[in-house]
Amino acid sequence: MALDIRNTRRGQAGTPVAPPVPSGPSDEQRYFLDRLTRLGKKSALLSRYLVPTDRRMRLLNHALLTTYDDCRLLGVSTEAKAIIDEARRDSTVGAR
């Protein structure tokens, strides 16, 4: 007996049922966005005390870049760019 998968997305009356619309970012997307937010805040804070060539700032910037790349791969680049822009604004406000 063969399994017929053509009718798996049909409702009771034979009308097609739309796939569920995600209500927000998935758990994996939320994890990387939260990580990016935390790293952005840390970068804004430490940029007040460390020079950009300090190895700790370079390591933090590398972590920010790779986390941003992960967010892009997961399809949340718009939210990730907003987080990066906010962290950049926070670091320039603190430098004044």
N, C-alpha and C positions, 0 to 999 in steps of 0.2 A: 504494500500500500504506500503510495507516494504522498508526501505532505504538501498540501496546497497552501502556499503562503500569500497568495494574491488577495485573499479576503480578510487578512488579519487586521486591517485598518478600517473596517467597515462597522457602522453602528447597527443597531437593532433593525432598522428599516432598510438597510442596504446603502445608506448614504455615507460618503467618506467622512471620516473623523479626522480633524486637523491634529497634528502632533502637538503635545503640550508646549506652551511658550515658557521658556525659563523666566522666572520672576526676578532674577538678578544674576550676579556672577556666581560661578560654581565655587565649591570649596577650594579647589586648587587655585582658581583665579583670585579669590579673596585672600588666600594665604600669601601669594606673591605681591598683591597690591598692599597688604598690611606690612609686609617686609619692606617694600619700597618706601612706604610712609615712614617707618621707623628709621631706616637708613638715611632718608632725607632730613629728618629732624636731627639726627646725630651729626650729619654733615654740616648742617646749618650752625649747630652749636659749636662743633670743634673748629670750624673755619675761623671763628673769632680768636682762637688761641694758637692754632697751628698754621705754619706756612704751607702753601700748596705742594712744596717739594718734600715735605716730611713724609716718611714712609708710611705712617699711620693714615695720613690723608690720602695718599696714593692708593693704599689698600682699601680704604673706605670708598673712594671714587670707583675703583674697580668693582667692588661689590654692588654699588649703585648701577653701574653700567650693565653688569651681567644680569641683575635682577630686572632691569628695564627690558633687556633683550628677552628674558623669560616671559615677561608680561606681553610683549609684542607677539611672541610665538603663541601665546594662549588667547590672543585676540582682544586684549584689553589695552591697546596702545593709547587710546584717547584718554582713558582714566590715568594711565601711567604718566603720560606727558603732563597732565594737569598736576599730578603729585610732584613731578620734577620741577615744574615751573614754580609751584608754591614753595618748595625747598630753596630754590634759587632766590626768590624774593625774600624769604626769611634770612638767608645768609647775607644779602646785601643790606637789609634793614639793620641787622645787628652790627654790621661793620661801620655804620655811621656814628 
